[in-house]
Amino acid sequence: MGKSKIVDTGIHFIDGNMACAEGAIAAGCRFVSGYPITPSTEVVEHIAKRFPKIGGMFIQMEDELAASICFQGAVWSGVKGMTVTSGPGFSLMMEHVGLAAMLETPCVFINVQRAGPSTGLPTAPAQQDIMQARWGSHGDYEIIALSPSSPQECFDYMVTCFNLSEKYRCPVFFMLDETVGHMHGKVNIPEADQIDVRPRINTQRPPGQYNPYEVYEGSVPEMVKVGMGHRIHLTGLTHDEKGYPAMNADAQQKLVTRLCSKVLDNVDDISIIQSDDVEESDVVVISYGITSRIVEHAAELARAQGAKVGTTRLVTIWPFNDKAVAEVASKTKNIIVAEMNLGQIVNEVRRVTGPTFPIHFVGNAGGRTIDPQIIVEKILEVSR
């Protein structure tokens, strides 16, 4: 890797964790707080090496609670920021996920998933934190979550995560797993001017004519950073457009409805879903992350045995794209959901398709990736 470039362009052979770090740098991230935890530590190790050369700051905090609030303060000072963790640390961060949603702080959480619950298997893969990412904090709120399947995608979609966080001012989660995080592969990093980066856009309204939570256009308030001359108030309490506590049901209804609708009303803009061969198929396999690569191989093996099988990959997991999944269901006879847990996204698919549509599940409790032959056998079984 180069020693002085901000965007380290060129072809690199690196793992997914390092690619995440380079993607964050390319997206303009200049502050990271974190606490070491397997299997995510390589992200912050790489950040800690790169940041001093490009004007960034990494702080190792005393624990994940401190890390998940520290970087939010940095974001309000005007920089792009993120934190990095895995299972147990992710659990500790949940209160601050709710705070980020309530304050509408544009920020990114990387979770390199491992098998749980509790300490579990620190060095083994899983996809068990998908529902926690969506529902881990209390109250009604919406988040965005993406899941990469390769080191190249760790770079590419890391940039996407930061762009979405800036556009919708909400927490965005990057849900890797241990396999993708430690997988080495070719990563092509383009020139900086070829990377679509959404800058931090602060209000141009003069002091006295700006409220931090007033929506002037669309459904997302204009951002501001400390030191621009504005008097702003930030609180996790239900607040009015000035940011001051508004302790009544009408203010709660107005605020929380908008926090949810700014994401839910833009699912088509946010959602990335990739489908192949779903037209007139007997079965479609839905998956995400590393499991989607296994599904691709399994589908090829099943087609060689005469199965009419399609695949649908959820790059964007949250918000869940009901319309896209329903459309997939309309083109096939059966759906298999494959994921490294005992059943999480499969329940969302069942919710969308209804109780009578045949939904089948292939999964495990984490600790290993799914054997492609198990998926092949399930495809052949439901295709008969």
C-alpha positions as CSV (number, residue, x, y, z in Angstrom):
1,M,0.0,0.0,0.0
2,G,1.2,3.5,-0.7
3,K,2.6,5.7,2.1
4,S,1.1,9.1,1.3
5,K,-1.9,8.8,-0.8
6,I,-5.3,9.7,0.7
7,V,-7.1,7.3,-1.7
8,D,-4.6,4.5,-2.3
9,T,-5.4,3.8,-5.9
10,G,-4.5,0.7,-7.8
11,I,-4.8,-3.0,-7.5
12,H,-4.3,-4.5,-4.0
13,F,-4.5,-8.0,-2.6
14,I,-6.0,-7.4,0.9
15,D,-8.6,-8.8,3.2
16,G,-12.1,-7.5,3.6
17,N,-11.3,-5.7,6.9
18,M,-8.5,-3.7,5.3
19,A,-10.8,-3.0,2.3
20,C,-13.4,-1.6,4.7
21,A,-10.8,0.7,6.1
22,E,-9.7,1.9,2.6
23,G,-13.3,2.4,1.6
24,A,-14.0,4.5,4.7
25,I,-11.0,6.7,3.9
26,A,-12.0,7.1,0.3
27,A,-15.5,8.1,1.5
28,G,-14.0,10.9,3.5
29,C,-14.0,9.3,7.0
30,R,-11.5,11.0,9.2
31,F,-12.5,10.0,12.7
32,V,-12.8,6.4,14.1
33,S,-13.2,5.3,17.7
34,G,-13.1,1.7,18.6
35,Y,-12.1,-1.1,20.9
36,P,-10.2,-4.2,19.8
37,I,-12.4,-7.3,19.3
38,T,-12.0,-10.3,17.1
39,P,-12.7,-10.6,14.2
40,S,-12.9,-6.9,13.4
41,T,-9.6,-5.6,14.8
42,E,-7.8,-5.5,11.5
43,V,-10.1,-2.6,10.4
44,V,-9.0,-0.3,13.1
45,E,-5.4,-1.5,13.0
46,H,-5.2,-0.5,9.3
47,I,-7.0,2.8,10.1
48,A,-4.5,3.5,12.9
49,K,-1.7,3.1,10.4
50,R,-3.2,5.2,7.7
51,F,-4.9,8.1,9.5
52,P,-1.7,9.8,10.8
53,K,-0.6,10.2,7.2
54,I,-3.8,11.7,5.9
55,G,-5.0,13.9,8.7
56,G,-7.4,11.5,10.4
57,M,-7.7,10.5,14.0
58,F,-8.2,7.1,15.5
59,I,-8.9,6.7,19.3
60,Q,-8.9,3.4,21.1
61,M,-11.5,3.9,23.8
62,E,-11.8,2.0,27.1
63,D,-14.7,0.0,25.8
64,E,-17.4,-0.2,23.1
65,L,-19.8,2.0,25.0
66,A,-17.3,4.8,24.9
67,A,-16.4,4.1,21.3
68,S,-20.0,4.3,20.1
69,I,-20.6,7.7,21.7
70,C,-17.2,9.3,21.1
71,F,-17.4,9.2,17.3
72,Q,-20.9,10.7,17.3
73,G,-19.5,13.7,19.0
74,A,-16.8,13.9,16.3
75,V,-19.5,13.8,13.6
76,W,-21.2,16.9,15.1
77,S,-17.9,18.7,15.1
78,G,-18.0,18.4,11.3
79,V,-16.1,15.2,10.3
80,K,-17.3,11.9,8.9
81,G,-16.9,9.2,11.5
82,M,-17.5,5.5,12.2
83,T,-16.9,2.8,14.8
84,V,-16.0,-0.9,14.4
85,T,-16.9,-3.9,16.5
86,S,-18.3,-7.5,16.6
87,G,-21.0,-9.4,18.5
88,P,-20.5,-8.6,22.2
89,G,-19.3,-5.1,21.5
90,F,-22.3,-4.6,19.1
91,S,-24.6,-5.4,22.0
92,L,-22.9,-2.8,24.2
93,M,-23.4,-0.1,21.5
94,M,-27.2,-0.5,21.2
95,E,-28.2,2.4,23.4
96,H,-26.1,4.7,21.3
97,V,-27.6,3.4,18.1
98,G,-31.0,4.8,19.4
99,L,-29.3,8.1,20.3
100,A,-27.8,8.4,16.7
101,A,-31.3,7.7,15.3
102,M,-32.9,10.3,17.6
103,L,-30.2,13.0,16.9
104,E,-30.1,12.1,13.2
105,T,-26.4,11.7,13.3
106,P,-24.9,10.6,10.0
107,C,-22.7,7.7,11.1
108,V,-21.5,4.2,10.2
109,F,-21.2,1.1,12.4
110,I,-19.1,-1.8,11.0
111,N,-20.0,-5.2,12.6
112,V,-17.8,-8.1,11.6
113,Q,-20.2,-10.8,12.8
114,R,-19.0,-13.9,14.7
115,A,-20.9,-16.8,16.3
116,G,-22.8,-16.0,19.5
117,P,-24.6,-15.4,21.7
118,S,-22.4,-13.9,24.4
119,T,-18.7,-14.6,23.8
120,G,-19.6,-17.5,21.5
121,L,-16.9,-18.4,18.9
122,P,-14.8,-15.3,18.4
123,T,-13.0,-16.6,15.4
124,A,-15.9,-18.3,13.6
125,P,-18.4,-16.8,11.1
126,A,-22.1,-16.2,11.6
127,Q,-25.0,-14.0,10.4
128,Q,-26.7,-13.9,13.7
129,D,-26.8,-10.1,14.3
130,I,-29.1,-9.2,11.4
131,M,-32.2,-8.7,13.6
132,Q,-30.2,-7.0,16.3
133,A,-29.0,-4.4,13.8
134,R,-32.6,-3.6,13.0
135,W,-34.3,-3.9,16.4
136,G,-31.4,-3.7,18.9
137,S,-32.3,-0.3,20.5
138,H,-35.6,0.5,22.0
139,G,-38.4,2.6,20.4
140,D,-39.5,3.1,16.8
141,Y,-36.7,4.1,14.4
142,E,-35.3,3.0,11.1
143,I,-31.7,2.2,10.1
144,I,-29.9,1.1,6.9
145,A,-27.8,-2.0,6.7
146,L,-25.7,-3.5,3.8
147,S,-23.9,-6.8,3.6
148,P,-20.9,-7.3,1.4
149,S,-19.6,-10.7,0.0
150,S,-16.1,-9.9,-1.1
151,P,-13.1,-7.6,-0.3
152,Q,-13.9,-5.6,-3.4
153,E,-17.4,-5.1,-2.2
154,C,-16.1,-4.2,1.3
155,F,-14.4,-1.2,-0.4
156,D,-17.2,-0.3,-2.8
157,Y,-20.2,-0.6,-0.4
158,M,-18.3,1.1,2.4
159,V,-18.4,4.2,0.3
160,T,-22.1,3.6,-0.3
161,C,-22.7,3.3,3.5
162,F,-21.2,6.7,4.1
163,N,-23.1,8.3,1.2
164,L,-26.4,6.9,2.6
165,S,-25.6,8.1,6.1
166,E,-25.0,11.6,4.9
167,K,-28.1,11.6,2.7
168,Y,-30.6,10.2,5.2
169,R,-28.9,11.2,8.5
170,C,-29.3,7.9,10.2
171,P,-27.1,5.1,11.5
172,V,-25.9,2.8,8.7
173,F,-24.6,-0.6,9.4
174,F,-22.0,-2.6,7.4
175,M,-22.8,-6.2,8.3
176,L,-19.8,-8.4,7.3
177,D,-19.0,-11.7,8.8
178,E,-15.7,-13.3,9.9
179,T,-15.3,-15.0,6.5
180,V,-15.6,-11.9,4.4
181,G,-13.6,-9.9,6.9
182,H,-10.6,-12.2,6.7
183,M,-11.0,-13.3,3.1
184,H,-8.2,-12.0,0.9
185,G,-8.8,-10.9,-2.7
186,K,-8.1,-8.4,-5.4
187,V,-9.4,-5.0,-4.6
188,N,-9.3,-2.3,-7.4
189,I,-9.3,1.2,-5.8
190,P,-10.1,3.8,-8.5
191,E,-8.7,7.3,-8.7
192,A,-10.4,9.6,-6.2
193,D,-12.2,11.6,-8.9
194,Q,-13.8,8.4,-10.1
195,I,-15.4,7.5,-6.7
196,D,-18.9,8.9,-6.1
197,V,-18.6,10.5,-2.6
198,R,-21.4,12.5,-1.1
199,P,-19.8,15.4,0.9
200,R,-21.0,16.6,4.2
201,I,-23.4,19.4,3.3
202,N,-24.0,21.9,6.1
203,T,-26.7,24.5,6.1
204,Q,-26.2,27.8,4.4
205,R,-28.8,29.5,6.5
206,P,-27.4,32.3,8.7
207,P,-27.5,32.1,12.5
208,G,-31.0,32.9,13.8
209,Q,-32.7,31.6,10.7
210,Y,-31.9,27.9,11.1
211,N,-33.3,25.2,13.3
212,P,-31.4,21.9,13.5
213,Y,-34.5,19.7,13.2
214,E,-36.6,21.8,10.9
215,V,-37.2,20.2,7.5
216,Y,-36.8,22.9,4.9
217,E,-37.0,20.5,1.9
218,G,-37.8,16.8,1.7
219,S,-37.8,14.8,4.9
220,V,-34.2,15.2,6.2
221,P,-33.1,18.3,8.2
222,E,-30.1,20.3,7.1
223,M,-26.9,19.4,9.0
224,V,-24.7,21.9,10.9
225,K,-21.5,21.5,12.7
226,V,-20.4,23.1,16.0
227,G,-18.6,26.4,15.6
228,M,-20.6,27.8,12.7
229,G,-22.2,30.4,14.9
230,H,-25.5,28.7,15.4
231,R,-27.1,28.1,18.7
232,I,-28.1,24.4,18.7
233,H,-29.4,22.0,21.3
234,L,-29.1,18.2,20.9
235,T,-31.0,15.8,23.2
236,G,-32.1,12.2,23.1
237,L,-35.4,13.4,24.6
238,T,-38.3,13.9,22.2
239,H,-37.6,17.4,20.8
240,D,-39.0,20.2,18.7
241,E,-37.5,21.7,15.6
242,K,-35.1,23.8,17.6
243,G,-33.8,20.6,19.3
244,Y,-35.3,21.4,22.7
245,P,-37.3,18.9,24.7
246,A,-40.9,18.7,23.8
247,M,-42.5,16.4,26.3
248,N,-45.9,15.7,24.7
249,A,-47.5,13.0,22.5
250,D,-48.0,15.3,19.5
251,A,-44.3,16.1,19.3
252,Q,-43.5,12.4,19.7
253,Q,-45.8,11.5,16.9
254,K,-44.4,14.1,14.5
255,L,-40.8,13.4,15.2
256,V,-40.7,9.6,15.3
257,T,-43.0,9.3,12.3
258,R,-40.5,11.4,10.3
259,L,-37.5,9.5,11.6
260,C,-39.1,6.3,10.2
261,S,-40.6,7.7,7.0
262,K,-37.4,9.4,5.7
263,V,-36.1,5.8,5.3
264,L,-39.2,3.8,4.5
265,D,-40.4,6.3,1.9
266,N,-37.1,5.9,0.0
267,V,-36.7,2.1,0.0
268,D,-36.3,2.0,-3.8
269,D,-33.5,4.6,-3.7
270,I,-31.7,2.8,-0.8
271,S,-32.2,-0.8,-1.7
272,I,-29.6,-2.9,-3.7
273,I,-30.9,-6.3,-4.7
274,Q,-29.4,-8.6,-7.3
275,S,-31.4,-11.4,-9.0
276,D,-30.5,-14.0,-11.6
277,D,-32.6,-16.5,-13.5
278,V,-35.8,-15.9,-11.4
279,E,-38.1,-15.9,-14.4
280,E,-40.1,-19.1,-14.6
281,S,-38.0,-20.8,-12.0
282,D,-39.1,-23.7,-9.8
283,V,-37.2,-22.3,-6.9
284,V,-35.3,-19.1,-6.0
285,V,-32.7,-19.0,-3.2
286,I,-32.5,-15.8,-1.3
287,S,-29.3,-15.0,0.6
288,Y,-26.8,-12.3,1.6
289,G,-23.2,-11.8,2.5
290,I,-20.8,-14.7,2.2
291,T,-23.7,-17.1,2.0
292,S,-24.7,-15.6,-1.4
293,R,-21.4,-16.8,-2.8
294,I,-22.1,-20.3,-1.6
295,V,-25.6,-20.1,-3.1
296,E,-24.2,-19.1,-6.5
297,H,-22.0,-22.2,-6.5
298,A,-24.9,-24.4,-5.3
299,A,-27.2,-23.0,-7.9
300,E,-24.7,-23.9,-10.7
301,L,-24.4,-27.5,-9.4
302,A,-28.2,-27.8,-9.2
303,R,-28.7,-26.5,-12.7
304,A,-26.2,-29.1,-13.9
305,Q,-28.7,-31.6,-12.5
306,G,-31.6,-30.1,-14.3
307,A,-33.0,-27.8,-11.7
308,K,-34.7,-24.5,-12.7
309,V,-33.2,-22.4,-10.0
310,G,-32.8,-18.6,-9.6
311,T,-31.0,-16.6,-7.0
312,T,-31.7,-13.3,-5.2
313,R,-29.1,-11.6,-3.2
314,L,-29.9,-8.9,-0.6
315,V,-27.0,-6.4,-0.6
316,T,-29.3,-4.0,1.3
317,I,-30.9,-5.9,4.2
318,W,-32.5,-3.0,5.9
319,P,-34.9,-1.4,5.0
320,F,-36.3,-4.7,3.8
321,N,-37.6,-4.3,0.3
322,D,-41.0,-5.9,0.5
323,K,-41.9,-5.0,-3.1
324,A,-38.8,-6.6,-4.6
325,V,-39.2,-9.8,-2.6
326,A,-42.9,-10.0,-3.5
327,E,-42.0,-9.7,-7.2
328,V,-39.5,-12.5,-6.9
329,A,-42.2,-14.7,-5.3
330,S,-44.5,-13.9,-8.2
331,K,-42.0,-15.4,-10.7
332,T,-41.3,-18.7,-8.9
333,K,-43.0,-21.6,-7.2
334,N,-40.8,-22.0,-4.1
335,I,-38.3,-19.8,-2.2
336,I,-35.4,-21.1,-0.1
337,V,-33.7,-18.7,2.3
338,A,-30.1,-19.5,3.2
339,E,-28.4,-17.7,6.1
340,M,-25.9,-18.5,8.9
341,N,-28.3,-18.4,11.7
342,L,-31.4,-20.4,12.9
343,G,-33.9,-18.2,11.0
344,Q,-33.9,-14.4,10.8
345,I,-34.4,-12.9,7.3
346,V,-36.5,-16.0,6.5
347,N,-39.2,-14.6,8.7
348,E,-39.2,-11.3,6.8
349,V,-39.6,-13.3,3.6
350,R,-42.5,-15.3,5.1
351,R,-44.1,-12.0,6.3
352,V,-44.0,-10.6,2.7
353,T,-45.1,-13.7,0.8
354,G,-47.9,-14.8,3.2
355,P,-48.6,-18.0,5.1
356,T,-49.5,-20.2,2.0
357,F,-46.4,-19.5,-0.2
358,P,-43.9,-22.4,0.2
359,I,-40.8,-21.0,2.0
360,H,-38.0,-23.3,2.9
361,F,-35.0,-22.6,5.2
362,V,-31.4,-23.7,5.2
363,G,-29.2,-22.5,8.0
364,N,-27.1,-23.3,11.0
365,A,-26.2,-21.8,14.4
366,G,-23.0,-20.2,13.1
367,G,-19.4,-21.4,13.5
368,R,-19.1,-22.6,9.9
369,T,-20.3,-21.5,6.5
370,I,-23.1,-23.6,4.9
371,D,-22.0,-26.6,2.9
372,P,-23.1,-25.9,-0.7
373,Q,-24.2,-29.5,-1.1
374,I,-26.8,-29.0,1.6
375,I,-28.3,-26.2,-0.5
376,V,-28.1,-28.3,-3.7
377,E,-30.0,-31.0,-2.0
378,K,-32.7,-28.6,-0.8
379,I,-33.0,-27.1,-4.2
380,L,-33.5,-30.6,-5.8
381,E,-35.9,-31.6,-3.1
382,V,-38.3,-28.6,-3.5
383,S,-37.9,-28.6,-7.3
384,R,-39.4,-32.0,-7.8
